Amino acid sequence: MAADPEALSRREALAAYAAGTAGCTKCRLSSGRTQVVFGVGDPNADLMFVGEAPGFHEDKQGYPFVGQAGKLLDQLLGGIGLSREQVYIANVIKCRPPGNRDPQPDEIEACESHLFRQLELIRPKVVATLGNFATKLLSGKSHGITRVHGRPQETTLRDRPVLLYPLYHPAAALYTPAMLRTLEDDFARLPGLLAEEASPPAQVIPFPVPAAMVAAPSPQEQLGLF
């Protein structure tokens, strides 16, 4: 079977962009990192996970989610019949904040263009945000993860309709073992969400509606109204 040219071009474009960001110095985090942690997985994945920022192990190895939280993420994926090779995993922030502190607003602003470019190239159907930072950035809302986890939201990212699915960060279950059941329950909905078709953005109709836009429906169209 011949390879899909579009899939190949996306893979090549993502690899080229990763190479271009390897020397990024857009914020102060560049001075303390070991390397940029760009992302890993299938560039043509329908499911993309977005976390917060690299930690110690990610900074050393150059891959997101390779510590204990990463092992739990692999376990949760396995529970729904997936592996990290079948999804794409990235973070809002591409360089490790010192001492694993929270990212600062100016750091997020400096780095978010890299994430949005990844979203443009990968074109996932479902974007699962892991924790508060990714959820607030991509939803554009201030609601915390406790309020919105497990509730899919239709949204538009870079002019493409996607299903945003907020999840607790796997690290939450490392600190609070009872949270594992919540994560497992929320992950269990992912296969069904992937099987759904994302709705296109709603058409915006100006008001009052110009007379030229109003046309009498055909008999077939009239039947479709009831």
TORPA-4810 file (N, C-alpha, C, O; in nm, 3 decimals):
<nodes>
NODE_1_0.084_-0.119_0.000_0.000_0.000_0.000_0.089_0.125_0.000_0.182_0.134_0.080_M
NODE_2_0.061_0.220_-0.089_0.141_0.341_-0.097_0.116_0.429_0.025_0.005_0.434_0.078_A
NODE_3_0.220_0.497_0.067_0.207_0.587_0.182_0.122_0.708_0.144_0.123_0.753_0.030_A
NODE_4_0.047_0.760_0.241_-0.036_0.877_0.221_0.054_1.001_0.209_0.123_1.035_0.304_D
NODE_5_0.054_1.068_0.093_0.142_1.185_0.076_0.115_1.294_0.177_0.208_1.359_0.225_P
NODE_6_-0.013_1.315_0.212_-0.046_1.419_0.309_0.010_1.384_0.446_0.063_1.471_0.516_E
NODE_7_-0.001_1.256_0.484_0.053_1.213_0.612_0.204_1.229_0.616_0.261_1.271_0.717_A
NODE_8_0.270_1.196_0.505_0.415_1.211_0.498_0.456_1.357_0.508_0.553_1.390_0.577_L
NODE_9_0.382_1.445_0.441_0.418_1.587_0.444_0.398_1.644_0.584_0.475_1.729_0.628_S
NODE_10_0.295_1.597_0.653_0.273_1.644_0.791_0.387_1.598_0.881_0.437_1.675_0.964_R
NODE_11_0.428_1.472_0.865_0.537_1.419_0.945_0.666_1.498_0.920_0.739_1.531_1.013_R
NODE_12_0.693_1.527_0.792_0.815_1.601_0.758_0.809_1.744_0.809_0.909_1.797_0.858_E
NODE_13_0.692_1.805_0.799_0.678_1.944_0.846_0.695_1.952_0.998_0.755_2.046_1.049_A
NODE_14_0.642_1.853_1.068_0.655_1.852_1.214_0.800_1.831_1.254_0.849_1.895_1.347_L
NODE_15_0.869_1.741_1.185_1.011_1.717_1.214_1.094_1.842_1.188_1.185_1.874_1.264_A
NODE_16_1.062_1.912_1.080_1.135_2.035_1.048_1.108_2.142_1.153_1.199_2.216_1.192_A
NODE_17_0.984_2.150_1.199_0.952_2.250_1.302_1.021_2.216_1.434_1.068_2.305_1.505_Y
NODE_18_1.026_2.087_1.467_1.095_2.045_1.589_1.242_2.084_1.584_1.298_2.132_1.683_A
NODE_19_1.304_2.064_1.469_1.444_2.102_1.454_1.462_2.252_1.469_1.562_2.298_1.524_A
NODE_20_1.365_2.328_1.419_1.374_2.472_1.428_1.356_2.527_1.568_1.408_2.634_1.600_G
NODE_21_1.283_2.454_1.653_1.261_2.501_1.791_1.368_2.453_1.887_1.371_2.496_2.002_T
NODE_22_1.457_2.367_1.842_1.558_2.310_1.932_1.648_2.416_1.994_1.703_2.396_2.102_A
NODE_23_1.663_2.527_1.925_1.748_2.635_1.979_1.669_2.755_2.025_1.724_2.865_2.034_G
NODE_24_1.540_2.737_2.055_1.453_2.849_2.094_1.506_2.923_2.217_1.546_2.860_2.315_C
NODE_25_1.506_3.055_2.211_1.547_3.139_2.324_1.443_3.247_2.350_1.478_3.358_2.391_T
NODE_26_1.315_3.216_2.327_1.211_3.317_2.338_1.177_3.354_2.483_1.112_3.456_2.507_K
NODE_27_1.220_3.274_2.580_1.194_3.310_2.720_1.311_3.268_2.807_1.404_3.203_2.761_C
NODE_28_1.305_3.305_2.934_1.416_3.283_3.029_1.443_3.135_3.054_1.552_3.100_3.099_R
NODE_29_1.345_3.047_3.027_1.364_2.905_3.056_1.474_2.844_2.970_1.530_2.740_3.006_L
NODE_30_1.506_2.905_2.858_1.608_2.850_2.769_1.745_2.846_2.836_1.829_2.763_2.800_S
NODE_31_1.768_2.935_2.931_1.901_2.943_2.992_1.928_2.830_3.090_2.044_2.803_3.122_S
NODE_32_1.825_2.763_3.138_1.846_2.658_3.238_1.812_2.518_3.193_1.825_2.424_3.270_G
NODE_33_1.768_2.503_3.069_1.726_2.371_3.022_1.846_2.289_2.978_1.953_2.342_2.949_R
NODE_34_1.824_2.157_2.974_1.920_2.069_2.907_1.889_2.064_2.758_1.979_2.068_2.675_T
NODE_35_1.760_2.055_2.726_1.716_2.052_2.586_1.569_2.085_2.578_1.496_2.076_2.677_Q
NODE_36_1.525_2.125_2.460_1.384_2.147_2.435_1.313_2.012_2.429_1.360_1.919_2.364_V
NODE_37_1.199_2.002_2.497_1.118_1.879_2.495_0.999_1.908_2.403_0.897_1.961_2.448_V
NODE_38_1.013_1.873_2.278_0.917_1.915_2.176_0.787_1.835_2.182_0.679_1.893_2.196_F
NODE_39_0.796_1.704_2.172_0.679_1.617_2.171_0.716_1.483_2.114_0.825_1.465_2.059_G
NODE_40_0.625_1.386_2.126_0.656_1.250_2.080_0.526_1.180_2.042_0.420_1.208_2.099_V
NODE_41_0.536_1.089_1.945_0.420_1.010_1.907_0.394_1.014_1.758_0.483_1.043_1.679_G
NODE_42_0.270_0.984_1.721_0.228_0.976_1.581_0.188_1.114_1.531_0.092_1.172_1.582_D
NODE_43_0.259_1.170_1.432_0.225_1.303_1.381_0.088_1.309_1.315_0.036_1.418_1.290_P
NODE_44_0.028_1.193_1.287_-0.103_1.189_1.224_-0.210_1.136_1.320_-0.314_1.086_1.278_N
NODE_45_-0.183_1.149_1.449_-0.273_1.092_1.550_-0.406_1.167_1.555_-0.411_1.289_1.535_A
NODE_46_-0.513_1.094_1.583_-0.643_1.155_1.607_-0.655_1.206_1.750_-0.740_1.290_1.780_D
NODE_47_-0.570_1.155_1.839_-0.576_1.192_1.981_-0.443_1.254_2.022_-0.337_1.193_2.004_L
NODE_48_-0.450_1.375_2.077_-0.330_1.444_2.123_-0.347_1.481_2.269_-0.451_1.534_2.309_M
NODE_49_-0.245_1.453_2.349_-0.243_1.491_2.490_-0.154_1.614_2.506_-0.046_1.622_2.448_F
NODE_50_-0.201_1.708_2.586_-0.123_1.829_2.614_-0.110_1.845_2.765_-0.209_1.865_2.836_V
NODE_51_0.014_1.837_2.812_0.041_1.854_2.954_0.092_1.993_2.985_0.069_2.087_2.909_G
NODE_52_0.160_2.006_3.097_0.202_2.138_3.146_0.343_2.175_3.100_0.360_2.266_3.020_E
NODE_53_0.442_2.104_3.152_0.582_2.138_3.124_0.669_2.017_3.154_0.628_1.929_3.229_A
NODE_54_0.789_2.012_3.097_0.879_1.900_3.126_0.926_1.904_3.272_0.939_2.011_3.331_P
NODE_55_0.952_1.786_3.327_1.014_1.775_3.457_1.160_1.736_3.444_1.219_1.747_3.336_G
NODE_56_1.218_1.691_3.553_1.361_1.657_3.555_1.395_1.551_3.452_1.488_1.569_3.372_F
NODE_57_1.322_1.440_3.452_1.354_1.329_3.362_1.329_1.366_3.216_1.404_1.327_3.127_H
NODE_58_1.222_1.442_3.192_1.191_1.484_3.055_1.301_1.576_3.000_1.340_1.565_2.884_E
NODE_59_1.349_1.665_3.085_1.456_1.756_3.045_1.583_1.681_3.008_1.654_1.720_2.916_D
NODE_60_1.612_1.574_3.081_1.734_1.497_3.054_1.720_1.411_2.929_1.815_1.399_2.851_K
NODE_61_1.602_1.350_2.909_1.585_1.255_2.799_1.529_1.319_2.672_1.544_1.263_2.563_Q
NODE_62_1.465_1.435_2.685_1.412_1.502_2.567_1.275_1.456_2.523_1.231_1.490_2.413_G
NODE_63_1.206_1.377_2.606_1.073_1.327_2.573_0.975_1.363_2.684_1.012_1.361_2.802_Y
NODE_64_0.850_1.397_2.650_0.752_1.427_2.753_0.700_1.301_2.823_0.690_1.194_2.763_P
NODE_65_0.668_1.316_2.950_0.605_1.209_3.028_0.688_1.079_3.028_0.642_0.975_2.983_F
NODE_66_0.809_1.089_3.080_0.892_0.969_3.092_0.920_0.933_3.239_0.984_0.832_3.265_V
NODE_67_0.872_1.014_3.333_0.889_0.981_3.474_0.775_0.894_3.524_0.713_0.821_3.446_G
NODE_68_0.746_0.902_3.653_0.639_0.822_3.712_0.503_0.858_3.652_0.420_0.770_3.629_Q
NODE_69_0.480_0.987_3.629_0.353_1.027_3.567_0.341_0.970_3.426_0.232_0.935_3.381_A
NODE_70_0.455_0.960_3.357_0.454_0.901_3.223_0.420_0.754_3.225_0.349_0.704_3.138_G
NODE_71_0.472_0.683_3.325_0.440_0.540_3.337_0.291_0.521_3.363_0.229_0.427_3.312_K
NODE_72_0.234_0.611_3.444_0.091_0.601_3.470_0.010_0.636_3.345_-0.093_0.575_3.318_L
NODE_73_0.058_0.732_3.268_-0.010_0.765_3.142_-0.008_0.645_3.048_-0.109_0.615_2.984_L
NODE_74_0.104_0.576_3.040_0.112_0.455_2.958_0.013_0.350_3.006_-0.051_0.281_2.926_D
NODE_75_0.001_0.337_3.137_-0.092_0.240_3.196_-0.237_0.276_3.161_-0.316_0.189_3.126_Q
NODE_76_-0.270_0.404_3.170_-0.405_0.449_3.138_-0.436_0.430_2.990_-0.548_0.393_2.953_L
NODE_77_-0.338_0.455_2.905_-0.357_0.432_2.762_-0.378_0.283_2.734_-0.465_0.246_2.656_L
NODE_78_-0.297_0.200_2.798_-0.313_0.056_2.779_-0.450_0.007_2.820_-0.502_-0.088_2.763_G
NODE_79_-0.509_0.074_2.919_-0.641_0.036_2.966_-0.751_0.058_2.865_-0.859_-0.001_2.876_G
NODE_80_-0.724_0.144_2.764_-0.823_0.165_2.658_-0.771_0.115_2.523_-0.822_0.154_2.418_I
NODE_81_-0.670_0.029_2.529_-0.622_-0.035_2.407_-0.533_0.050_2.319_-0.524_0.026_2.199_G
NODE_82_-0.467_0.152_2.378_-0.380_0.239_2.300_-0.239_0.239_2.360_-0.219_0.199_2.474_L
NODE_83_-0.143_0.286_2.281_-0.007_0.306_2.328_0.036_0.446_2.289_-0.031_0.511_2.209_S
NODE_84_0.146_0.493_2.345_0.189_0.629_2.311_0.235_0.641_2.166_0.243_0.752_2.114_R
NODE_85_0.265_0.530_2.102_0.299_0.534_1.959_0.177_0.566_1.872_0.193_0.605_1.756_E
NODE_86_0.057_0.550_1.927_-0.065_0.575_1.851_-0.126_0.712_1.878_-0.224_0.749_1.814_Q
NODE_87_-0.069_0.787_1.971_-0.119_0.920_2.004_-0.002_1.018_1.992_0.110_0.978_1.961_V
NODE_88_-0.029_1.144_2.015_0.080_1.242_2.020_0.076_1.309_2.157_-0.031_1.342_2.207_Y
NODE_89_0.194_1.329_2.217_0.203_1.385_2.351_0.295_1.507_2.348_0.408_1.500_2.298_I
NODE_90_0.248_1.617_2.402_0.328_1.739_2.407_0.293_1.815_2.536_0.206_1.773_2.612_A
NODE_91_0.362_1.926_2.557_0.336_2.012_2.671_0.314_2.155_2.623_0.355_2.193_2.514_N
NODE_92_0.248_2.234_2.707_0.234_2.377_2.680_0.371_2.442_2.675_0.402_2.517_2.583_V
NODE_93_0.454_2.412_2.776_0.589_2.466_2.788_0.688_2.360_2.740_0.677_2.243_2.777_I
NODE_94_0.784_2.401_2.659_0.878_2.306_2.601_1.010_2.294_2.678_1.090_2.205_2.650_K
NODE_95_1.032_2.382_2.775_1.155_2.377_2.855_1.118_2.365_3.002_1.018_2.421_3.046_C
NODE_96_1.200_2.294_3.078_1.170_2.270_3.219_1.183_2.398_3.302_1.288_2.463_3.300_R
NODE_97_1.077_2.436_3.376_1.090_2.545_3.471_1.180_2.502_3.587_1.174_2.386_3.628_P
NODE_98_1.263_2.590_3.639_1.354_2.552_3.747_1.278_2.502_3.870_1.179_2.561_3.913_P
NODE_99_1.326_2.390_3.924_1.262_2.332_4.041_1.122_2.281_4.017_1.046_2.259_4.111_G
NODE_100_1.087_2.263_3.888_0.952_2.218_3.850_0.843_2.313_3.898_0.730_2.271_3.922_N
NODE_101_0.876_2.441_3.912_0.775_2.539_3.952_0.671_2.555_3.842_0.691_2.508_3.730_R
NODE_102_0.559_2.622_3.874_0.456_2.649_3.775_0.509_2.743_3.667_0.589_2.832_3.697_D
NODE_103_0.466_2.724_3.543_0.505_2.820_3.438_0.449_2.958_3.468_0.338_2.971_3.521_P
NODE_104_0.524_3.060_3.434_0.480_3.198_3.451_0.402_3.244_3.327_0.425_3.193_3.217_Q
NODE_105_0.310_3.340_3.344_0.228_3.385_3.229_0.310_3.427_3.108_0.273_3.397_2.995_P
NODE_106_0.422_3.498_3.130_0.501_3.542_3.016_0.571_3.425_2.946_0.597_3.431_2.826_D
NODE_107_0.602_3.320_3.023_0.663_3.200_2.964_0.561_3.126_2.878_0.595_3.077_2.770_E
NODE_108_0.438_3.117_2.926_0.332_3.053_2.848_0.308_3.132_2.720_0.293_3.073_2.612_I
NODE_109_0.304_3.265_2.731_0.282_3.349_2.614_0.393_3.331_2.511_0.368_3.329_2.391_E
NODE_110_0.518_3.319_2.560_0.631_3.304_2.469_0.632_3.168_2.400_0.681_3.156_2.288_A
NODE_111_0.577_3.066_2.467_0.590_2.929_2.417_0.466_2.876_2.346_0.474_2.778_2.273_C
NODE_112_0.352_2.939_2.367_0.227_2.881_2.318_0.222_2.870_2.166_0.152_2.784_2.113_E
NODE_113_0.296_2.955_2.095_0.294_2.946_1.948_0.349_2.811_1.901_0.307_2.762_1.796_S
NODE_114_0.443_2.752_1.974_0.495_2.621_1.937_0.385_2.515_1.948_0.371_2.429_1.860_H
NODE_115_0.307_2.521_2.056_0.198_2.425_2.073_0.093_2.442_1.964_0.045_2.343_1.907_L
NODE_116_0.056_2.565_1.935_-0.047_2.587_1.834_0.000_2.542_1.695_-0.080_2.496_1.614_F
NODE_117_0.129_2.556_1.668_0.181_2.506_1.541_0.175_2.354_1.537_0.144_2.296_1.433_R
NODE_118_0.204_2.288_1.648_0.189_2.143_1.655_0.045_2.103_1.626_0.021_2.008_1.551_Q
NODE_119_-0.049_2.173_1.685_-0.190_2.142_1.663_-0.228_2.160_1.517_-0.305_2.081_1.462_L
NODE_120_-0.175_2.264_1.454_-0.201_2.288_1.311_-0.151_2.172_1.225_-0.219_2.130_1.131_E
NODE_121_-0.033_2.122_1.257_0.029_2.018_1.174_-0.031_1.880_1.201_-0.052_1.803_1.108_L
NODE_122_-0.056_1.848_1.326_-0.105_1.714_1.362_-0.254_1.699_1.330_-0.297_1.592_1.286_I
NODE_123_-0.331_1.804_1.351_-0.474_1.805_1.322_-0.550_1.693_1.394_-0.618_1.614_1.329_R
NODE_124_-0.538_1.685_1.526_-0.609_1.580_1.599_-0.759_1.606_1.604_-0.804_1.720_1.593_P
NODE_125_-0.836_1.500_1.620_-0.980_1.513_1.639_-1.012_1.546_1.784_-1.102_1.626_1.812_K
NODE_126_-0.938_1.484_1.876_-0.959_1.505_2.020_-0.829_1.553_2.083_-0.723_1.493_2.062_V
NODE_127_-0.838_1.660_2.160_-0.723_1.711_2.235_-0.754_1.694_2.383_-0.842_1.761_2.437_V
NODE_128_-0.681_1.604_2.448_-0.700_1.578_2.591_-0.600_1.663_2.668_-0.479_1.642_2.659_A
NODE_129_-0.650_1.758_2.744_-0.564_1.846_2.823_-0.544_1.784_2.961_-0.639_1.739_3.026_T
NODE_130_-0.420_1.782_3.004_-0.384_1.718_3.131_-0.351_1.826_3.235_-0.240_1.879_3.238_L
NODE_131_-0.448_1.857_3.319_-0.425_1.954_3.425_-0.474_2.094_3.391_-0.528_2.118_3.283_G
NODE_132_-0.453_2.186_3.485_-0.509_2.321_3.477_-0.451_2.406_3.366_-0.525_2.471_3.292_N
NODE_133_-0.319_2.408_3.352_-0.257_2.502_3.261_-0.300_2.477_3.117_-0.340_2.570_3.047_F
NODE_134_-0.292_2.353_3.072_-0.330_2.321_2.935_-0.479_2.343_2.913_-0.520_2.393_2.808_A
NODE_135_-0.560_2.307_3.011_-0.705_2.323_2.998_-0.744_2.469_2.985_-0.824_2.505_2.899_T
NODE_136_-0.688_2.553_3.071_-0.724_2.696_3.066_-0.674_2.761_2.937_-0.744_2.844_2.879_K
NODE_137_-0.554_2.725_2.893_-0.500_2.785_2.771_-0.584_2.749_2.650_-0.620_2.838_2.572_L
NODE_138_-0.615_2.623_2.632_-0.682_2.579_2.509_-0.833_2.600_2.512_-0.896_2.613_2.407_L
NODE_139_-0.892_2.606_2.631_-1.035_2.634_2.639_-1.063_2.783_2.637_-1.172_2.827_2.600_S
NODE_140_-0.962_2.862_2.676_-0.983_3.006_2.686_-1.070_3.045_2.803_-1.122_3.156_2.808_G
NODE_141_-1.087_2.953_2.898_-1.172_2.978_3.015_-1.090_2.958_3.142_-0.987_2.891_3.142_K
NODE_142_-1.138_3.016_3.249_-1.063_3.011_3.376_-1.106_2.896_3.466_-1.055_2.883_3.577_S
NODE_143_-1.198_2.812_3.420_-1.248_2.703_3.504_-1.135_2.606_3.537_-1.058_2.567_3.449_H
NODE_144_-1.125_2.566_3.663_-1.024_2.471_3.707_-1.059_2.330_3.665_-1.174_2.301_3.632_G
NODE_145_-0.960_2.243_3.667_-0.977_2.106_3.620_-1.076_2.028_3.705_-1.144_1.939_3.655_I
NODE_146_-1.086_2.060_3.832_-1.180_1.989_3.920_-1.323_2.007_3.872_-1.406_1.917_3.885_T
NODE_147_-1.351_2.122_3.816_-1.488_2.152_3.770_-1.518_2.090_3.633_-1.631_2.050_3.607_R
NODE_148_-1.418_2.083_3.545_-1.448_2.048_3.405_-1.394_1.913_3.360_-1.419_1.873_3.247_V
NODE_149_-1.321_1.841_3.446_-1.262_1.715_3.399_-1.371_1.618_3.353_-1.479_1.610_3.411_H
NODE_150_-1.338_1.544_3.247_-1.431_1.444_3.195_-1.549_1.500_3.119_-1.642_1.426_3.087_G
NODE_151_-1.547_1.631_3.090_-1.657_1.695_3.017_-1.606_1.745_2.882_-1.540_1.849_2.877_R
NODE_152_-1.636_1.676_2.775_-1.587_1.719_2.643_-1.647_1.852_2.603_-1.763_1.881_2.631_P
NODE_153_-1.566_1.933_2.536_-1.610_2.065_2.490_-1.575_2.080_2.343_-1.460_2.058_2.303_Q
NODE_154_-1.672_2.116_2.262_-1.642_2.145_2.122_-1.584_2.285_2.114_-1.639_2.380_2.170_E
NODE_155_-1.473_2.298_2.045_-1.409_2.427_2.031_-1.339_2.434_1.896_-1.339_2.336_1.821_T
NODE_156_-1.281_2.548_1.866_-1.208_2.567_1.740_-1.067_2.611_1.773_-1.046_2.711_1.843_T
NODE_157_-0.969_2.538_1.723_-0.829_2.572_1.741_-0.766_2.588_1.604_-0.764_2.495_1.523_L
NODE_158_-0.714_2.707_1.579_-0.654_2.736_1.449_-0.751_2.704_1.335_-0.715_2.639_1.236_R
NODE_159_-0.875_2.752_1.351_-0.980_2.741_1.249_-1.024_2.598_1.222_-1.089_2.571_1.120_D
NODE_160_-0.990_2.505_1.310_-1.035_2.366_1.293_-1.118_2.325_1.413_-1.079_2.350_1.527_R
NODE_161_-1.234_2.260_1.389_-1.314_2.212_1.502_-1.245_2.092_1.567_-1.205_1.999_1.499_P
NODE_162_-1.233_2.094_1.697_-1.177_1.982_1.772_-1.262_1.960_1.897_-1.338_2.048_1.939_V
NODE_163_-1.248_1.844_1.953_-1.314_1.813_2.079_-1.208_1.823_2.189_-1.112_1.745_2.192_L
NODE_164_-1.228_1.919_2.278_-1.136_1.937_2.390_-1.186_1.854_2.507_-1.303_1.863_2.544_L
NODE_165_-1.097_1.772_2.565_-1.138_1.680_2.671_-1.046_1.697_2.791_-0.936_1.640_2.793_Y
NODE_166_-1.087_1.774_2.891_-1.001_1.799_3.008_-0.989_1.675_3.098_-1.088_1.608_3.127_P
NODE_167_-0.867_1.649_3.140_-0.839_1.537_3.231_-0.748_1.585_3.343_-0.672_1.681_3.327_L
NODE_168_-0.757_1.518_3.457_-0.658_1.543_3.561_-0.520_1.502_3.510_-0.507_1.409_3.431_Y
NODE_169_-0.418_1.572_3.554_-0.282_1.532_3.522_-0.252_1.400_3.593_-0.289_1.385_3.710_H
NODE_170_-0.187_1.304_3.526_-0.158_1.176_3.592_-0.084_1.192_3.725_-0.098_1.107_3.813_P
NODE_171_-0.005_1.298_3.739_0.067_1.319_3.865_-0.029_1.333_3.982_0.008_1.304_4.096_A
NODE_172_-0.154_1.376_3.956_-0.251_1.390_4.064_-0.277_1.257_4.133_-0.297_1.252_4.254_A
NODE_173_-0.277_1.149_4.054_-0.301_1.016_4.111_-0.180_0.963_4.186_-0.192_0.874_4.270_A
NODE_174_-0.061_1.018_4.157_0.058_0.977_4.231_0.055_1.033_4.373_0.103_0.970_4.467_L
NODE_175_-0.001_1.152_4.387_-0.010_1.216_4.518_-0.138_1.177_4.593_-0.141_1.175_4.716_Y
NODE_176_-0.244_1.147_4.516_-0.373_1.111_4.575_-0.420_0.983_4.506_-0.490_0.991_4.405_T
NODE_177_-0.385_0.867_4.559_-0.416_0.741_4.490_-0.564_0.723_4.455_-0.596_0.658_4.356_P
NODE_178_-0.654_0.781_4.536_-0.797_0.767_4.507_-0.834_0.833_4.375_-0.938_0.803_4.317_A
NODE_179_-0.748_0.924_4.325_-0.774_0.993_4.200_-0.758_0.900_4.079_-0.806_0.931_3.970_M
NODE_180_-0.692_0.786_4.099_-0.670_0.694_3.988_-0.801_0.646_3.929_-0.813_0.635_3.807_L
NODE_181_-0.898_0.618_4.012_-1.028_0.571_3.963_-1.095_0.677_3.875_-1.155_0.646_3.773_R
NODE_182_-1.084_0.803_3.917_-1.141_0.912_3.837_-1.074_0.919_3.701_-1.141_0.934_3.599_T
NODE_183_-0.941_0.909_3.700_-0.868_0.911_3.573_-0.908_0.794_3.484_-0.929_0.811_3.364_L
NODE_184_-0.919_0.676_3.542_-0.957_0.558_3.464_-1.097_0.576_3.404_-1.120_0.540_3.289_E
NODE_185_-1.188_0.631_3.483_-1.324_0.653_3.433_-1.325_0.755_3.319_-1.394_0.737_3.218_D
NODE_186_-1.248_0.863_3.336_-1.244_0.965_3.231_-1.176_0.913_3.104_-1.219_0.943_2.993_D
NODE_187_-1.069_0.835_3.121_-1.001_0.777_3.005_-1.092_0.680_2.931_-1.084_0.668_2.809_F
NODE_188_-1.179_0.612_3.003_-1.266_0.512_2.941_-1.360_0.574_2.838_-1.413_0.502_2.753_A
NODE_189_-1.381_0.705_2.843_-1.469_0.771_2.747_-1.398_0.806_2.617_-1.462_0.838_2.518_R
NODE_190_-1.265_0.800_2.617_-1.190_0.845_2.500_-1.222_0.767_2.372_-1.239_0.829_2.267_L
NODE_191_-1.229_0.633_2.375_-1.261_0.562_2.249_-1.391_0.608_2.185_-1.400_0.620_2.063_P
NODE_192_-1.492_0.633_2.268_-1.619_0.681_2.214_-1.608_0.820_2.155_-1.670_0.849_2.053_G
NODE_193_-1.530_0.907_2.219_-1.512_1.042_2.167_-1.437_1.040_2.034_-1.467_1.119_1.945_L
NODE_194_-1.340_0.951_2.022_-1.264_0.940_1.897_-1.352_0.891_1.783_-1.327_0.922_1.666_L
NODE_195_-1.452_0.813_1.815_-1.541_0.759_1.712_-1.642_0.862_1.662_-1.702_0.843_1.557_A
NODE_196_-1.660_0.971_1.738_-1.755_1.073_1.698_-1.693_1.167_1.597_-1.571_1.183_1.591_E
NODE_197_-1.778_1.229_1.518_-1.734_1.330_1.422_-1.746_1.467_1.487_-1.849_1.500_1.546_E
NODE_198_-1.640_1.547_1.476_-1.644_1.683_1.529_-1.742_1.766_1.446_-1.743_1.758_1.324_A
NODE_199_-1.823_1.847_1.515_-1.918_1.932_1.445_-1.847_2.055_1.388_-1.758_2.110_1.452_S
NODE_200_-1.885_2.097_1.267_-1.825_2.219_1.212_-1.873_2.340_1.290_-1.979_2.335_1.353_P
NODE_201_-1.796_2.450_1.288_-1.840_2.570_1.357_-1.976_2.616_1.304_-2.004_2.604_1.185_P
NODE_202_-2.059_2.669_1.392_-2.191_2.715_1.351_-2.180_2.835_1.258_-2.094_2.921_1.275_A
NODE_203_-2.269_2.840_1.158_-2.271_2.953_1.065_-2.322_3.076_1.137_-2.421_3.070_1.210_Q
NODE_204_-2.255_3.188_1.116_-2.298_3.314_1.176_-2.386_3.386_1.076_-2.341_3.419_0.967_V
NODE_205_-2.513_3.411_1.112_-2.607_3.479_1.023_-2.632_3.619_1.077_-2.672_3.634_1.193_I
NODE_206_-2.609_3.722_0.996_-2.628_3.859_1.045_-2.775_3.889_1.067_-2.862_3.835_0.998_P
NODE_207_-2.804_3.976_1.163_-2.941_4.019_1.189_-2.948_4.171_1.179_-2.858_4.239_1.228_F
NODE_208_-3.052_4.228_1.116_-3.159_4.152_1.052_-3.110_4.079_0.928_-3.014_4.123_0.864_P
NODE_209_-3.174_3.968_0.892_-3.133_3.889_0.777_-3.169_3.964_0.649_-3.286_3.997_0.630_V
NODE_210_-3.071_3.991_0.561_-3.104_4.058_0.433_-3.206_3.978_0.355_-3.204_3.854_0.354_P
NODE_211_-3.296_4.049_0.288_-3.402_3.981_0.212_-3.346_3.888_0.107_-3.406_3.785_0.076_A
NODE_212_-3.229_3.923_0.052_-3.170_3.840_-0.054_-3.130_3.703_-0.003_-3.117_3.609_-0.082_A
NODE_213_-3.111_3.689_0.132_-3.070_3.561_0.188_-3.189_3.471_0.216_-3.172_3.352_0.243_M
NODE_214_-3.311_3.527_0.212_-3.431_3.450_0.245_-3.489_3.393_0.117_-3.529_3.468_0.028_V
NODE_215_-3.495_3.262_0.108_-3.551_3.196_-0.010_-3.656_3.097_0.036_-3.643_3.034_0.140_A
NODE_216_-3.761_3.085_-0.044_-3.866_2.990_-0.010_-3.812_2.849_-0.020_-3.751_2.815_-0.122_A
NODE_217_-3.834_2.763_0.083_-3.783_2.626_0.077_-3.859_2.543_-0.024_-3.978_2.564_-0.046_P
NODE_218_-3.789_2.448_-0.083_-3.854_2.355_-0.174_-3.942_2.262_-0.093_-3.926_2.254_0.029_S
NODE_219_-4.035_2.190_-0.156_-4.118_2.094_-0.083_-4.034_1.993_-0.007_-4.071_1.955_0.104_P
NODE_220_-3.920_1.947_-0.066_-3.837_1.849_0.002_-3.776_1.910_0.128_-3.768_1.844_0.231_Q
NODE_221_-3.734_2.036_0.119_-3.676_2.103_0.234_-3.779_2.124_0.343_-3.748_2.112_0.461_E
NODE_222_-3.905_2.155_0.303_-4.011_2.174_0.401_-4.036_2.047_0.479_-4.059_2.052_0.600_Q
NODE_223_-4.031_1.933_0.412_-4.051_1.807_0.482_-3.942_1.785_0.586_-3.967_1.726_0.691_L
NODE_224_-3.818_1.833_0.557_-3.707_1.811_0.649_-3.716_1.893_0.775_-3.638_1.872_0.868_G
NODE_225_-3.810_1.988_0.781_-3.823_2.070_0.900_-3.901_2.001_1.010_-3.901_2.049_1.123_L
NODE_226_-3.967_1.892_0.981_-4.057_1.830_1.079_-4.015_1.687_1.112_-4.080_1.621_1.193_F
</nodes>
